[in-house]
């Protein structure tokens, strides 16, 4: 892993806030040449520092019924590979959106998406639990997202009440 220049870190911060920012806008914001920004972005893409540009959606505003669950998974690490092989087996399932190695009471946190509760439950019972190294699972269904990736989903209403003082 190599250290990033201050310019690259600043470019990443600006892209993280809004991936639609153009290299010319970023160059203006940072006071550098556009070509320098383009070259930095290209290099970071080739080095897989920038892995993907994504859009964050508020699915509750769209008539698209999806269910998201976070599954705590306790596993027995494999000799010689530790958690890597099992994590790979899990993250290759198309229903799996994210897999994290955790400290604490469980080993992996798996984010799964399905069309309904039954589909997620079927994934856990038919695909995840039968993996030999999986000792136990605990499933938590997400009921509502308030904030993700630093983005607040709901518009907050300002308190319109009058201030009353004694």
Secondary structure by P-SEA (a helix, b strand, c coil): cccccaaaaaaaaaaaacccccaaaaaaaacccaaaaaaaaaaaaaaccccbbbbbbccccccbbbbbbbbbbbbbbcccccaaaaaaaaaacccccccccccccccbbbbbbcccaaaaaaaaaccccccccccbbbbbbbcccccccccccccccccccccccc
